[in-house]
């Protein structure tokens, strides 16, 4: 796409596809951060460290997705400003978002460092990996500010319809992350902390590239001296959208954190199976998350422009694309379960293969429901009903956690997959009933 893309006119399917493709690549690259860490650590440090980075990744994602959730809510405000062609408001929003986001980041980082020990105890982290998890996460928490800055710059680019520009910094950072992982873990023998340092440095590099691109090619979107003042009404709206969107993201990952506790209680073999399977599932889910973000940006720009008919048509087009993607991902996961898990686990972890296959193949049977739910999330977030995804996610997670613990003893890791599918069916029911009753679109 061009440097910026006005989505209030033109072919809706083409626009949604061009929005989604770079987002898919970006989300897959985000998955690579954790996956590369796990893969390299497993090869150099063994199965115990592999399980540790799996547990650490679950905790890390809770904090990172709170920040990315804040930026997702802020992106809706950016997109509405951009759709109405009010670039002065866009710039003012950028400063309020920076103040709000950095404040949240400091609180998260200090909270993570302070509460790490009880948090690991809460999820029943095995004693033999607890020190490794602590070592990894301490570095990650100290690096959270650069993670926020990248996500804020990326949110501004996505809101302007330039999802491709948000992709390139991440591509460069992912390549850097791989190289630094090998250097720090394999070459310098820095252990699991080396992988965490590599992740933070690579994320900082992505932040510099994203903000540098905005300064170079899209300076009209960056705030200047005249914008450096607090607008309390705008700041409250920014905090509302950011925190509610963060709550939705964190609800999902708090649930995953609690589910990790159920998995941890089953021992190291189950932890390795779940770690490998969910890394692979994460790649598939990248497509759903990307579709939700594309629908959200499209809907938000057209909502800001008052184009209600395009909002409706965009949502239904997006839903059709999401169902097609969901069915495709389901087939790939089911057929490729053994090969992908063997690659992920390596020779030292093949004792976890059967559990991982049971999880992947069961989740593949119901995975399209995740994509349908994501299309609804894009709609509700884009029109400003940001509380709806929070309620839906809370419902889904509550059901998922309860059933995961109930089914873990008899079904093992596959019980976690079954619990997840039942949770997805609940959220779709809620979203569909709300759509029929409230009728948000004309």
C-alpha positions, 0 to 999 in steps of 0.5 A, spaced: 500 500 500 502 507 499 505 511 505 498 512 508 491 509 505 484 512 506 479 506 507 473 510 506 472 509 498 475 503 494 474 495 493 473 493 500 475 486 499 482 488 496 483 493 502 482 488 507 486 483 504 492 488 503 491 490 510 491 483 513 497 480 509 502 485 512 499 484 519 499 476 518 507 476 517 508 481 523 504 477 527 508 470 525 514 474 526 512 476 533 511 469 534 518 467 532 521 471 538 518 466 543 519 460 538 526 462 536 528 463 544 525 456 545 528 452 539 535 455 540 535 454 548 532 447 547 538 445 542 543 449 546 541 448 554 536 442 553 529 440 555 529 443 562 531 450 559 526 449 554 520 448 559 522 454 563 522 458 557 515 456 555 513 457 562 516 464 562 513 466 555 506 465 558 508 470 563 511 474 559 506 474 554 501 477 559 505 483 560 507 484 553 499 483 551 497 488 556 502 493 553 500 491 546 492 491 548 493 499 550 496 500 543 490 496 540 485 501 543 489 507 541 490 505 534 482 505 534 482 512 536 488 514 531 484 511 525 478 514 527 482 521 527 485 519 520 478 517 517 475 524 519 482 527 516 483 530 523 491 530 523 491 535 528 487 531 533 491 525 531 498 528 533 495 531 539 492 523 541 499 521 539 502 525 545 497 523 550 498 516 548 505 516 549 504 519 556 499 514 558 503 508 555 509 510 559 506 511 565 503 504 564 509 501 562 513 503 569 507 500 573 507 494 569 515 493 570 515 494 577 509 490 578 512 484 575 519 485 578 516 485 585 510 480 584 514 475 580 516 470 585 508 469 588 506 469 581 510 463 579 508 460 585 501 461 583 502 457 577 505 451 580 512 452 577 516 446 578 522 448 583 527 445 578 526 451 573 523 456 577 530 460 577 531 459 570 524 462 569 526 468 574 532 469 570 529 470 563 523 474 566 527 479 570 531 482 563 524 482 560 521 486 565 526 491 565 526 492 557 518 493 557 519 501 555 522 499 548 516 494 547 511 499 548 515 504 544 515 499 538 507 498 539 505 505 539 509 507 533 506 500 529 499 502 532 500 509 528 502 506 522 496 501 522 491 506 523 493 510 517 492 504 513 500 502 512 500 496 515 506 494 510 511 499 513 509 496 520 512 490 518 519 492 516 522 494 522 519 487 525 522 483 520 529 486 521 528 485 529 526 478 528 533 477 524 537 480 529 533 476 535 535 470 531 543 472 530 543 475 538 540 468 540 545 464 537 551 469 539 549 470 546 546 463 548 551 459 543 557 463 543 557 467 549 554 461 554 550 467 557 544 461 558 537 463 558 538 470 560 542 471 553 535 469 550 532 475 554 537 480 552 537 478 545 529 479 545 529 486 548 535 489 544 531 486 538 525 489 540 528 496 541 531 496 534 524 495 532 522 501 536 527 505 533 526 503 526 518 504 526 519 511 529 524 513 524 520 511 519 514 515 521 519 521 522 522 520 515 516 519 511 510 521 515 511 527 519 504 529 519 502 524 524 508 525 529 506 530 535 510 537 535 512 542 540 505 545 540 502 538 541 506 537 548 501 539 553 496 534 556 489 535 554 485 531 560 479 530 556 483 526 550 487 523 555 481 520 559 479 517 553 485 515 551 486 511 558 479 508 557 480 505 550 487 503 552 485 500 559 479 496 556 483 494 550 488 492 555 483 488 559 481 484 554 488 482 552 490 481 559 484 477 560 486 472 555 493 471 557 491 471 565 487 465 563 492 462 559 497 463 565 492 459 569 491 454 564 499 453 564 498 452 572 494 446 570 499 444 565 505 445 570 501 440 575 502 434 570 509 435 570 515 436 565 513 432 559 506 435 559 509 442 560 514 440 554 508 438 550 504 444 551 509 449 550 511 446 543 503 445 541 501 452 543 507 455 539 505 452 533 498 454 535 500 461 536 502 461 528 495 459 526 492 464 531 497 470 528 492 469 522 486 470 526 489 476 530 491 479 524 484 479 521 481 482 527 486 488 527 484 489 519 477 489 520 478 494 526 482 499 522 477 498 517 471 499 521 474 505 525 476 509 519 469 508 516 466 510 523 470 516 523 468 518 516 461 516 518 461 511 512 456 506 516 454 502 510 461 501 508 462 499 516 457 493 515 459 491 508 467 491 511 464 487 517 461 481 513 467 481 508 471 480 513 467 475 517 467 471 510 475 472 509 476 469 517 472 463 516 476 461 510 482 462 514 480 459 520 478 452 516 485 453 512 489 453 519 485 447 522 487 443 516 494 445 516 494 444 524 491 437 523 495 434 518 502 437 520 501 436 527 507 430 527 512 434 523 511 440 526 512 438 533 518 433 531 521 439 529 519 443 535 521 438 540 527 436 537 530 429 539 531 430 546 523 432 547 520 426 543 517 423 549 512 429 549 510 428 542 504 424 543 501 429 548 502 435 543 499 431 537 493 430 541 492 437 543 493 440 536 489 435 533 483 436 537 484 444 537 484 443 530 477 441 529 474 447 533 479 452 531 474 456 526 470 458 532 476 462 534 477 466 527 469 467 527 470 470 534 476 475 532 472 478 526 466 480 531 472 483 536 474 487 530 467 490 529 466 491 536 473 494 537 472 499 531 466 502 532 468 504 539 464 498 543 471 496 546 468 493 553 464 488 548 471 484 547 473 484 554 466 481 557 467 476 551 474 474 553 472 474 560 466 469 559 471 464 555 477 464 559 472 463 565 470 457 562 476 455 559 480 455 566 475 451 570 474 446 564 482 445 564 483 444 571 477 439 571 479 435 565 487 435 566 487 429 570 483 424 565 484 427 559 491 430 560 494 436 555 488 434 550 483 436 556 486 443 555 484 443 548 477 441 549 476 446 554 479 451 549 474 449 544 468 450 549 470 457 551 470 459 544 463 456 543 461 460 549 464 467 546 461 466 539 454 465 542 455 471 546 457 476 540 452 473 536 446 474 541 449 481 542 449 483 535 442 481 534 439 484 540 443 491 539 444 491 532 450 496 532 450 496 524 444 499 520 
